[in-house]
Amino acid sequence: MSQPNTQDNFKAIALALLAFSAFSFSDGLRKLESQSYEVLDILFWQAVFGMGLMLVLSPFLGGIKSLWKTQGQKWHMARGSMMALNTCLSLYVLSELPMVDAYTIYFLSPFVTCLLGIILFQEKIGLYRWLSILGGFSGVVIAFRPGYEEINIIHLLAFTCCFTFAFSNIFARYAGRQSALISFGFWPFFFTAIGIFIFKGGTIEYYNQVFLLSCLFIGMFYGFALITIAYAFTLGDTSMVSPFQYVQLIFAISLGYILFGDAPDTLKITGAFITAGSGIFFFQRIKSVKKA
């Protein structure tokens, strides 16, 4: 596989910024809707509209047939299942915690992915990357101050999201970069909708037209983000694209304050930026090692 050139990397970075911005807006809208409607109903209709978006765009994403004929199909379905679980857990967490609190914990996902890579692929990492992992976890400790600030089941579910997202990244690696883009977006929506439909015994509320319109926008934002980030990672270097995940910290603070009046204290913001900074350093070390 040829290495991405500078132009490809710049395109990938632009796509990553759009994708992570769309993820943040979908999270903000879902959190807003969760104050009035049941979380699982929001997720179900988001998934339905998201699948519709994937099917409408399918001619540009590899075609519908590629869903069953794509390379690494079983891994795409495994990733879809894991992403569905991650989506359900993450929205429940966001419905209970301020956005900046949830995102600070979610930012541990790259480090968890790295640790899983060591276990599953016998990957070797050097001292600096170990220090960045330690820095990431230290930032979370500073933000939440265990023993001073109460850590409850919601925080533990947020940590669980780090593992479900990390495993989805591992499955994506098994699936391979040559897969059709539609597979990266369709299966998470499909398994979310099917799982919720079965769990609720087929009883899904549609409430009103305003609710459905909100879910349509959520599904469009999230679907756009899934496809765009998948394309960004196929176009550019992982170490160039991944650090831009931390732009979500800015959205978490701003949307949390504007939409919900959440004003994190100084230590929480400090811890969040330490975790984000450690993540950026982590990916820069990967980039420098590749160049060496």
VEXMARTOR-405252 format. One line per 8 residues: number of its first residue (from 1); for each residue x, y, z of C-alpha. Coordinates in pm, 1 decimal, decimal comma. Example, Ala and Ser with C-alpha at 12.3 -4.5 7.8 and 13.67 -1.06 7.14 Angstrom:
1> 1230,0/-450,0/780,0; 1367,0/-106,0/714,0
end
This chain:
1> 0,0/0,0/0,0; 144,3/339,8/-97,3; 216,0/592,0/173,6; -11,3/900,0/187,6; 146,5/1214,2/44,0; 128,7/1561,6/198,8; -181,7/1660,6/1,6; -362,2/1342,6/106,4
9> -273,8/1407,7/470,6; -408,4/1763,9/454,5; -731,9/1635,1/301,6; -753,3/1367,8/570,8; -702,3/1627,2/846,9; -979,5/1846,3/701,8; -1212,9/1545,5/687,3; -1120,5/1448,0/1044,0
17> -1204,2/1797,9/1169,0; -1543,7/1776,8/997,7; -1603,8/1426,5/1134,3; -1514,8/1500,4/1495,9; -1717,6/1822,1/1480,8; -2016,3/1622,8/1353,4; -1968,4/1364,8/1630,6; -1977,7/1645,7/1887,4
25> -2290,3/1806,1/1741,7; -2468,2/1468,5/1733,2; -2368,3/1409,8/2096,4; -2495,1/1753,1/2196,0; -2828,9/1702,2/2018,5; -2870,7/1353,5/2167,9; -2798,8/1483,3/2516,6; -3047,8/1765,6/2461,3
33> -3319,8/1527,9/2341,7; -3251,1/1284,3/2627,5; -3383,1/1546,8/2870,5; -3730,9/1502,0/2720,3; -3736,8/1157,6/2557,8; -3621,9/804,7/2636,4; -3261,5/735,0/2540,2; -3331,5/407,2/2356,2
41> -3603,5/565,5/2142,0; -3361,9/840,7/2038,2; -3099,4/583,4/1945,6; -3344,2/368,1/1751,8; -3469,3/650,3/1530,1; -3117,6/789,4/1490,3; -3015,5/446,5/1361,4; -3314,2/419,7/1124,9
49> -3245,7/759,1/970,5; -2873,4/684,7/964,4; -2931,4/362,7/770,9; -3149,5/556,5/529,1; -2866,1/803,6/473,3; -2623,1/517,4/407,1; -2856,7/361,5/150,9; -2920,0/692,5/-27,5
57> -2545,2/753,5/-51,7; -2460,4/390,1/-127,7; -2373,7/453,1/-497,5; -2091,6/679,8/-375,8; -1982,4/451,8/-88,3; -1921,6/124,9/-269,0; -2278,3/9,3/-341,6; -2531,4/-189,7/-138,3
65> -2395,9/-522,7/-264,5; -2060,8/-449,0/-104,1; -2224,2/-484,0/239,1; -2226,7/-860,7/182,2; -1928,8/-893,0/-49,4; -1679,7/-659,6/115,7; -1341,4/-771,1/241,5; -1348,6/-874,4/608,2
73> -1728,4/-881,5/630,8; -1735,8/-1069,0/963,1; -1507,8/-807,0/1115,3; -1730,5/-526,2/989,7; -2027,9/-693,9/1154,6; -1829,0/-741,7/1474,8; -1727,1/-375,7/1462,7; -2088,3/-275,3/1394,5
81> -2205,3/-467,7/1701,4; -1936,6/-311,7/1918,4; -2008,4/38,4/1788,1; -2380,5/-16,3/1854,5; -2302,9/-106,2/2215,7; -2065,9/188,8/2241,5; -2329,3/427,5/2102,4; -2593,2/311,2/2351,4
89> -2358,6/331,8/2649,0; -2209,4/666,2/2547,9; -2548,6/834,7/2507,0; -2662,9/705,2/2845,1; -2343,5/845,6/2997,1; -2391,7/1179,1/2817,7; -2750,0/1196,9/2944,4; -2618,4/1174,6/3303,0
97> -2282,6/1359,3/3293,3; -2168,2/1699,4/3161,6; -2015,6/1665,7/2814,2; -1666,0/1767,4/2926,8; -1672,3/1499,6/3202,1; -1772,3/1226,7/2956,8; -1526,4/1337,7/2688,4; -1235,6/1351,3/2933,5
105> -1287,0/980,9/3001,4; -1358,2/897,9/2635,7; -1021,0/1052,2/2545,2; -855,6/750,6/2706,8; -972,0/535,5/2412,3; -652,0/575,7/2203,8; -444,1/463,3/2500,9; -670,9/162,2/2558,9
113> -642,5/77,3/2188,4; -264,8/89,5/2222,7; -270,0/-141,6/2525,7; -493,8/-387,0/2338,4; -249,6/-372,1/2047,6; 27,5/-483,0/2281,1; -181,5/-777,4/2399,9; -332,9/-884,9/2067,2
121> -61,3/-796,6/1816,4; 251,0/-802,9/2036,7; 315,1/-443,0/1939,0; 611,0/-277,6/2108,4; 602,5/77,2/2239,8; 882,3/288,3/2377,4; 932,7/493,9/2690,8; 779,3/813,0/2553,4
129> 456,3/645,4/2454,7; 435,8/479,5/2796,0; 477,9/825,8/2948,5; 199,7/963,2/2726,9; -31,0/681,3/2839,8; 52,8/758,6/3202,3; -10,0/1126,8/3130,9; -351,2/1049,8/2981,8
137> -462,6/854,6/3286,5; -313,4/1117,9/3516,4; -526,5/1382,0/3349,2; -839,7/1181,9/3429,1; -728,1/1142,9/3792,2; -675,2/1520,5/3819,2; -1012,5/1590,6/3657,7; -1214,8/1357,0/3879,1
145> -1001,2/1340,3/4196,8; -1108,2/994,6/4324,9; -1176,0/1020,2/4696,6; -1267,6/1388,7/4664,9; -1525,3/1371,7/4387,6; -1768,7/1081,0/4393,7; -1705,4/818,2/4124,2; -2026,2/632,2/4044,1
153> -2157,7/370,0/3802,6; -2197,3/632,5/3527,1; -1824,3/706,7/3533,7; -1754,0/333,1/3516,5; -1981,1/304,7/3212,6; -1784,7/588,4/3052,0; -1465,1/387,7/3108,7; -1640,6/88,3/2953,3
161> -1700,6/301,9/2642,1; -1323,4/337,7/2607,9; -1296,8/-38,8/2573,6; -1594,0/-83,2/2339,1; -1456,9/192,3/2112,5; -1105,3/48,0/2133,3; -1230,4/-297,0/2033,5; -1419,2/-142,8/1741,1
169> -1085,9/4,5/1626,3; -922,5/-337,2/1657,8; -1201,5/-496,8/1451,6; -1163,6/-221,0/1189,4; -796,9/-313,0/1164,9; -887,9/-676,0/1101,3; -1145,9/-565,8/840,8; -878,0/-386,0/643,2
177> -859,3/-47,8/470,7; -973,3/-177,8/131,6; -1333,5/-229,0/245,5; -1618,7/-25,0/97,9; -1695,5/285,6/304,0; -2063,6/195,4/338,4; -1968,1/-97,0/563,8; -1813,7/139,2/818,5
185> -2137,2/338,4/848,2; -2421,4/94,2/783,9; -2349,3/-188,5/1029,5; -2328,5/25,2/1346,8; -2671,0/171,2/1265,2; -2812,7/-170,8/1171,8; -2707,7/-342,6/1494,9; -2818,6/-45,5/1705,2
193> -3169,6/-53,6/1555,1; -3204,3/-433,4/1571,5; -3066,0/-456,0/1924,5; -3296,8/-186,0/2061,8; -3600,2/-325,7/1877,1; -3544,2/-670,9/2032,1; -3462,1/-530,1/2377,1; -3782,8/-323,2/2382,0
201> -3996,7/-605,0/2246,9; -4084,4/-408,8/1934,3; -4235,7/-120,5/2132,6; -4076,4/191,8/1988,7; -4221,0/536,5/2053,5; -4214,7/800,6/1781,5; -4360,3/1080,0/2002,6; -4411,7/1362,8/1752,4
209> -4280,6/1517,4/1431,6; -4039,2/1749,3/1612,3; -3881,1/1449,3/1786,5; -3845,3/1260,5/1456,8; -3696,5/1567,4/1288,1; -3439,1/1595,4/1567,2; -3352,1/1226,4/1528,1; -3318,1/1280,4/1152,7
217> -3056,9/1550,7/1212,0; -2880,6/1338,9/1475,3; -2868,8/1043,6/1235,9; -2739,2/1264,5/954,7; -2465,6/1415,9/1172,8; -2361,0/1077,9/1311,4; -2378,5/903,6/973,1; -2177,8/1180,1/810,8
225> -1919,6/1150,5/1089,8; -1889,9/770,5/1056,2; -1829,8/785,8/682,1; -1605,4/1091,5/689,0; -1377,2/961,1/962,9; -1351,3/623,1/790,1; -1249,3/796,9/465,8; -1004,3/1020,3/652,3
233> -825,6/717,7/797,2; -807,3/549,3/457,1; -671,3/866,6/297,0; -412,5/985,3/550,6; -167,1/860,3/810,5; -332,1/743,7/1132,5; -77,3/940,9/1334,8; -168,7/1256,3/1141,0
241> -545,5/1215,8/1166,3; -599,9/1076,9/1516,8; -486,1/1379,2/1724,9; -768,2/1588,8/1581,6; -1010,5/1384,0/1792,0; -921,8/1625,9/2069,5; -1097,6/1914,6/1895,0; -1402,0/1759,6/2063,3
249> -1277,6/1899,8/2393,9; -1349,9/2250,9/2266,0; -1698,8/2144,4/2159,2; -1757,6/1968,1/2491,8; -1679,6/2282,6/2689,7; -1864,7/2523,6/2459,1; -2174,6/2311,3/2387,3; -2193,3/2200,2/2750,3
257> -2200,8/2561,7/2863,8; -2430,1/2698,8/2588,4; -2688,0/2418,1/2584,2; -2681,9/2291,9/2942,8; -2515,5/2559,3/3155,1; -2235,5/2322,5/3258,5; -1934,0/2515,6/3387,0; -1645,6/2277,4/3468,8
265> -1404,3/2383,7/3744,4; -1038,0/2462,3/3688,6; -908,4/2117,1/3781,3; -1156,3/1948,2/3549,4; -1047,7/2163,2/3256,1; -681,4/2114,9/3349,9; -721,4/1737,4/3363,7; -906,6/1733,2/3032,4
273> -630,4/1929,6/2859,1; -359,8/1708,9/3014,9; -535,4/1400,2/2876,8; -581,7/1565,1/2536,3; -221,3/1689,7/2531,4; -93,8/1343,6/2622,4; -296,2/1201,1/2334,5; -151,9/1448,4/2086,4
281> 200,8/1370,7/2211,2; 122,0/998,6/2185,2; 32,7/1024,6/1815,6; 325,4/1253,3/1740,8; 557,3/986,9/1883,5; 400,1/731,0/1648,7; 461,6/968,8/1357,7; 825,8/1030,4/1454,0
289> 895,1/658,0/1501,4; 752,6/584,5/1154,1; 981,2/847,4/1001,0; 1289,5/714,2/1181,3
end
